[in-house]
Amino acid sequence: MKWSGQVLIKGLIFVFVLLLLWPAIHNLTSGNDFDIFLRAAYSLSDGKEIYNHGYVNGLYYYYSPLFIWFLQPFTYFKDIILNNSVVNNIPLSFFLVKAIWNLFMLFLIYRIIKIVNGIFKFESKKGKFVFYLVCFVLCYRWFFLNIWYGQLTIFILWSILESFLNNAKNTVTRWAPFSLAVNIKIIPMMMFWKLILDKDWKFLLRSVIWLAVFLIIPFIFYPFNYMLEQNIHWLQLINPVQKTHIITIGEGGFIDIGAIVVKYFTNYEIPTEPTICISELSHTAIFVITQFWRLLIFGLVIWLYLFIRNSKHIFRPDFLSISLFCAAIPLIFPHQRDYSLALLIPAVCYVVYMFTNELFSMNAIMSAMFFVALELMGCVFFYEMFSLDFRHWMIGVRLQGIGAIVFFFTFAAFIYQYQVNPDDDN
């Protein structure tokens, strides 16, 4: 029996969905960040302080009051305990919120795939199958991590793609997903620079209006002074000029530029992690080095974006520019972990498409650098299948952050080479 390309693609998607159900099922009965989120929602429902104490293992809640306002319906089930052969001693509220969030994540992944499918065109079913096969293999771990640990990066990625690429959407509601994501977690605000550089003042104004609307919503349901106080505390907590955000001293598991500089230039000891110190530097020196690298990456993004915007031959410059901005976010912003590398998915998809469809002649060095970067980030070899000791070492040496840096600068070289030396068939 001869299998058609369409059947193979459907079979691939079916296998991919089954693999996504693995972390989704595990998520239901295991501890993850929603244990923190829902406990913060309890504080909101009781009118208590949200941001001045830890909830689980000393971990604080860092997102907006709006996010836990959305979780308020689940607080009504906090006194009901599930205890049977399948679920052991788990509050119904935790089980329900994780189940619904998992379904929401699966829907958002579907939307991301659908948006990407609308970006790229294929001359044959075989080419489409190869593209999706490679992308699913390389990007699966990031989907896995976000579902497994109950994270928001997939939601943030979807919000950016939905707002910036869905030109057919009603212009009144188009910017609502993006503004909602910025309200919940500030890292998508990097995309405001694209709107500013494009002088899209109308779109910028609409996104800011939506941002204000979402900010105001909790004030309707809670005392004004209480909500004002909580929002002030939240803004103080995420203030990017705070020392804890500028220099991430003594924090484990982060992969951003600041965390890497701290890891290799201080002697701070972190449990389960090796101490690596090339040369011990002062906090002032670490601050200067960290800010230099952040500004370098940000400047490179702006410079390359102007290249992309002014080019007449680059394939889908809108998607490529969004891929560039997203790829910088996990490096520039502090306190980023491995699951935030899901923001590299658009860049990975773009490179894979150009390579598999022979639209870009990638030299051996660039190909090797992309492969090394993807391997360091755990895309080629699934790190969760290795021993716990190896994973502690991998986290301890900031292996995935180093991979993200290699990927970003290789991607930058890819864009530059694509711009100045395009293939004839482009």
N, C-alpha and C positions, 0 to 999 in steps of 0.2 A: 504494500500500500504506500503510495506516494503522499507525503504530508505537504500540504500547501503552506506558504509563508504565513498566511493569516492564522492557520491552526497553530503553528509554532509560536506565534506571538501571543495568542490567547493562552496557550499552555504555559508560556513563560510568566505571564501575568498571574495565572492561577497559582503557580509555585511561589511567586513573590508574595502573594497575599497570604498563603499558608505560612510562610516564613515570618510574616509580620504578626500573625496570630500567636506565635511563640512568646515574644516579649509581652504582648497584650494580656495573655492569660496569666503569665507570671506576675505582671504588674498588679493584678487584682488582690492578691493576698500577701504582697511583700511591701516592705517599707520603701517609700520614695518621697520626693518633694511634696507630694500632695498631702502627706501626713503633716507637713508644716503649714501648707496653704489652708487646710481645713481647720486646723487649730487656730490659725490667725482669723479665720472666718468666725469661729466661736467668739473670739475676743471682740470682733466688730459687732456681732449680734448682742453681746452683753454690754456694749458701750465702754469697753476697757481699752487701755493703751495697747496699741498693736506692735509698735516698733522698739520698745525698750527692753525686751527680754527674748531669750532663746525659747524655742518650742520643742525641738527634738535634738538631743545630744548637743545642746547649746547653740543650735543653728537658728539664725534670725530669719524673719520674713522681710524680703527686700522689694516686693512688688507693690503696686498701687492699691489704695483702698477699693478702687473700682473692681479689680480682679476678684477680691474676696467678697465683694458685694454680689457678684455673679454666683458665688458659691453658697449664698444664704439659704436657698431651698434645702440644701443637704444638712444644714444644722438641725433641722427638725427631727432628724433620725439618730441623733448622737447617743441617745439613751437606749437604743435597741441594739442588742449584741447578737451577732450571728455565731452560733456554736453548734456545728454538726460535723459529719464525717468529711465534708468537703472544705468548709470554712471554719477555722478554729479561733473563737474568741476575738472576732473583729467587729467593730461597730458598723452597723448598716450604712451609716453616713459615709464612711471611708470606702466601703465596697462600691456603693452607688456612684460616688463622684469619680472613682477610678474607672469604672465600667463605662460611664458616659464620656469621660475624657478620652478613653481609648477609641470609642466609636467615632468621636469627633476627629481624632488624629488620623484614623483610617480614611475618613472623608477628605481631610485636608491633603493627605498624600495622594488620593485620587485626583483632587483638583490640581495639585502640582504637576502630576503626570499629564493630565489633560492640557494644562497650559503649555508645558514643554512640547507635547505632541503637536500643538498648534504653531509652535515656533519653527520646527524643523520639517523639511520636506524630503521625501525619499523617492528615489527612482525605482526601487524594487522592494518587495516584501522582505527579501533576504537582507538588504541593507538596513531596513528598519529593525529586523530581528537582531542583527549583530549589534546595532546601536543600543537597543534596550537591554540586551544581554550584558554588554560591557558596563553600561550605566548602572544596572541593578546590582551587579557584582561589586562595583566600586563604591556605590553609595549606600548599600544595604546597612552597613554597620552604623551609619549616622541615624538612619531611621530606627534601627534596633535600639540604640542608646537612648534616644528621646522617648520612645515608648516604654522601655524598661524602667527608666528612672523618672517617668512622669514629668518631662521637661516641656518648655515652651518654644524651643527653637524652630520646630516645624511650623507652628502657628505663625511665628514671626516671618519665616521665609514665605509662607503662603500669602501673608498680608502684603508683603512687598510685591510679589509677582502679580497678585490679584489687582492691586491698585495701579501699578506702574505699567502693566502690559495689557490690561483689559480695556482697550480703547472703545469697545462697543458698549460697555456698561454705562448705565445712567450716570451722567456727570455729577449729579447731586450726591449720589451714594458711593461713587467710585472710590473716594479717598477715605471712606469710613474704616475699612479693614486696616489700612496703614496707620491711621491716627489712633485707632484702638490699640494696636500693638505698641506704638510709641508711649501711650498712656500707661500701659501695663509694665513694659520693660524698655528703658530708654535707648537701647542700642540701635533700633531701626532709624533713629534720628539722623544717622549718617546720610540717609537718603535725602534729607532736606537740602544737602549741598548740591545734589543733582538738579533739584528744582530751582535752586538759586542760580547755578551756573547756566541753566537753560533759560533763565528769566521767565519761568512759568509762574508769574505772580498770581494769576487766577487760580491755578491748581494749588499753589503754596497757601494762598488765603483760605481755600476750601479745606485743605488738610488741617490748618490751624483752627478753623472754626469747628471742625469735627473734634479736634483734640480738646477744645474748650467744652464742647457739649458732653463728652465722656467724663471730663474732669468734674463737671457740675452734677452729674446724675446722682451720686451717693448723697449729696447735700439735700436732695429732695426727700430722702427717707430717714435721715438722721439729724440730730440737732446741729445747727450751723457751726457753733463754736467747737463742738467735738470733732466734726469733720475737717474744719479748718486746721485744728491742732494736729490731727493725724496726717493731713496732707503736707503740712510744714515739716513734721517729723520725717515723713517719707522723703521729701526733697532734700532735707539735711542728710539723710542716710545715704542717698545716691549722689550727693554733690560731688562732681568729678574732681574738684580741687581739694577734697579731703585727703589728708596724708595716707589714709588706709587705701585710697584708690590710686593715688599717684605712685606710691611705693608699696607693693604687695609683699611686705616683710612677714616671713614665718608662716605663709599660707601654703597648704599642700594641694596638689592636683590641678593647679591652674596651668594653662598653656599659652597665655598671652605674652606679649613682649616683656611687660613689666615683671611677670613671674619668672620668665627665663633669665632675665638679667639678675634678679635676686638670687635665683638658684645657683648661678655660676660665679657670683661675686660676693657671696656672704657665707658665713659658717653656721647659719641657723640650722638647728637640728629639728627634723620633722619625723614623728613616729612612722615606721614602716618604709621610710625613704632614705636612700643613700645621701650623704652630704657631699656635695661636689663644689669645690671652691678653687677656681683657677687663680684668683687673686682677690683677697678681701679688700673691698672698697668701702668708703664712707657712704652714709645715706645721701649726702649731697652729690657725690659722684654717680651713685646709682640713679638718682633723680635725673641728673643731666643726661646720662646715657639713655635711660628709658624714654625721656621726652624727645631726644634726638631721633631715636628709631621710630617713635610714633609719628613725629612730624615728617620724617623721611617717607614713611609708607603713605601717609595722607597726601603729601606733596606729589608722590608718584601716581597716586590715584587720580588727582586733579589733572596732572600733565597728560597721562594716558587717555583720560576721558576726553580732553580737548582734541587729542588725536582722533579718537573714535568718532566724535561728533562731527568733525570737519572732513572725515573721509567719505569718498564717494563709491568705494568699492567693497567695503567691509560687509560681510553677510550679517544681517540682523543686528545692526549697531545698538539698537535699544536693549536687546537681551544681553549683548556683550558688555555694555556699560553697567547694567544692573549686576551682572556677574562680578565685575571688577569691584564695585562698591561693597557688595556682600562679602567678597573674599577678604577684604581688609578688616571687616568688623571684629572677627575673633582675635585679631592681633592687636588692634588699637585699643579696644575697650578693656578695662581691667576685670579680673575675676572671671575669665572665660575658661570653661572646661571642655573636655573632648566632644561632648554632644553639641556644642556651639559650632563645631566644624561642619555641621549640616548646612551652614550658610555657604559652603563651597560647592554645593551640589550644582547650581547653575553653571559655574565655571568648569566643573568636571564634564558636565553634559555638553557644553560648547566645544571643549577640546576634543572629546570623544567623537562628536559629530564631524568636526573638520577633519579629523584623522581617518575615521572609518569611511568617510565619503570622498577621501582623497582631494579635499579642497584646500589643503595646506601641506606644503612639503616640510615636514618636521625633521631637522637634522638629528644625527645620532646622539649628540650631547643633550639637546633639549628633550628628546624622547627618554633618555636615561634619567635626567633630572626629574621629569614628571613621574617616572616609575619609582624612583627612590623616595620622592615626597609622598606618594600614595602608599608606599610600603611602610614608611615611618608613621603615617597616620592610622595604620591598621586597616586600610582598604583592601590591600592585596592579601594579607594574612589576617584572619579574624582573631584579634587579640584575646577575645573572651574565651577562646578554646585553649589558651595557654595556662600554665600554672599561676596560682595566686602570687607566688614569689616573683615570677617574671613580670606580671602586671604591675606589682608594686615598684619594681625596678624601672619599668617603662614609664610609669607616672613620675617616679622620683627623678629621672634624668630629663624630664619634659620632652620625651621623644616625639610625642604628637605635635607639640608646639613647634619644635624644630622642623618637623615635616611640613607644617602649615607655612612656616617662613620660606622654606625651599619651594613649596608649591606657589606661593604668592609671587616671588621674584621670577620664577620660571614662567608663570602665567603672564607677568608683566613683559618679559622678553618675547613671549609668544605674540602678544598684542603689538609690540613695537615692530617685530619682524614682519608680522602680517601687514602692518601699515606701510612700512617703507619698501617692502619687497614682495608685493602681492603676486600670487600665481597668475598665469595668463588667463586661466579659465574662470577667474573671479571677476 
